């Protein structure tokens, strides 16, 4: 379950699932068909809605010292090299240009122009939780694929200098959900995490108003095709960051006392 929780500087996404921890020892990015030392599955780049992949949570033996940690990291790195598929990233997602994308940086920025309005979409991978199959499918089915739950912000700025803000998530199946909405009048700083902007809870809105909101966002590039591509992008970015982390951690530990 993902919620939007109060934060001293504004709204912050948090989860009521297990917290994200460094490395694979705390959670599984399960990658079929083989499992590495941490009990993680070899993941393939998502090729679209029909891509097959799964994530399971498996236990690992306790690592007692530096040498064994390095050995375990190396086993996982080699497993990814032999069985994983490095994802490819394009310069566009839907009708948006990707203006910020770097492996090693969890933040991605997209930008487009629609009807004279500048639209920016911001994704922070640390706000996006990977859901295991049992969290997605009914009746305890753990055989289906895992899916990401991307969290992102939409900023729509008009020529008058005002900005509409929408805090969104994609539920399993890439279904768009707008959780909060606000408007910045253009005077003064919006503040870190939009702390100077009032946000209304869209779940309390009248159905007609809520439906009209989704229709409006579609005219600003937030279409079904866009959210589907964003869903896949987050999946692939998560995997790319994971493999990058393995190498960075191995390098760090090898140079530490």
ZIHU-V514561 format. One record per residue. N is the residue number from 1. OMEGA is omega as a letter, one per 20 degrees, with the letter a starting at -180 (none if undefined). Layout:
n	omega
N	OMEGA
N	OMEGA
//
This chain:
n	omega
1	r
2	r
3	r
4	a
5	r
6	a
7	a
8	a
9	r
10	a
11	r
12	r
13	r
14	a
15	r
16	r
17	a
18	a
19	r
20	a
21	a
22	r
23	a
24	a
25	a
26	r
27	a
28	r
29	a
30	a
31	r
32	j
33	a
34	r
35	r
36	a
37	a
38	a
39	a
40	a
41	r
42	a
43	r
44	r
45	a
46	a
47	a
48	a
49	a
50	r
51	a
52	r
53	r
54	r
55	r
56	r
57	a
58	a
59	r
60	r
61	a
62	r
63	a
64	a
65	a
66	a
67	r
68	r
69	r
70	r
71	a
72	r
73	a
74	r
75	a
76	r
77	r
78	r
79	r
80	r
81	a
82	a
83	a
84	r
85	a
86	a
87	r
88	a
89	a
90	a
91	r
92	r
93	a
94	r
95	a
96	r
97	r
98	a
99	r
100	r
101	r
102	r
103	a
104	r
105	a
106	a
107	r
108	r
109	r
110	a
111	r
112	r
113	a
114	r
115	a
116	r
117	r
118	a
119	r
120	r
121	a
122	r
123	r
124	a
125	r
126	r
127	a
128	a
129	r
130	a
131	r
132	a
133	a
134	r
135	a
136	a
137	a
138	r
139	r
140	r
141	a
142	a
143	a
144	a
145	r
146	a
147	r
148	r
149	a
150	r
151	a
152	a
153	r
154	r
155	r
156	a
157	r
158	a
159	r
160	r
161	r
162	a
163	r
164	a
165	r
166	r
167	a
168	r
169	r
170	r
171	r
172	a
173	r
174	r
175	a
176	r
177	r
178	a
179	a
180	r
181	r
182	r
183	r
184	a
185	r
186	r
187	r
188	a
189	r
190	r
191	r
192	a
193	r
194	a
195	a
196	a
197	r
198	r
199	r
200	r
201	a
202	r
203	r
204	a
205	r
206	a
207	a
208	r
209	r
210	r
211	r
212	r
213	r
214	r
215	r
216	a
217	r
218	r
219	r
220	r
221	a
222	a
223	r
224	r
225	a
226	a
227	r
228	r
229	r
230	r
231	r
232	r
233	a
234	r
235	a
236	r
237	r
238	a
239	r
240	r
241	r
242	r
243	r
244	r
245	r
246	a
247	r
248	r
249	r
250	r
251	r
252	a
253	a
254	a
255	a
256	a
257	none
//
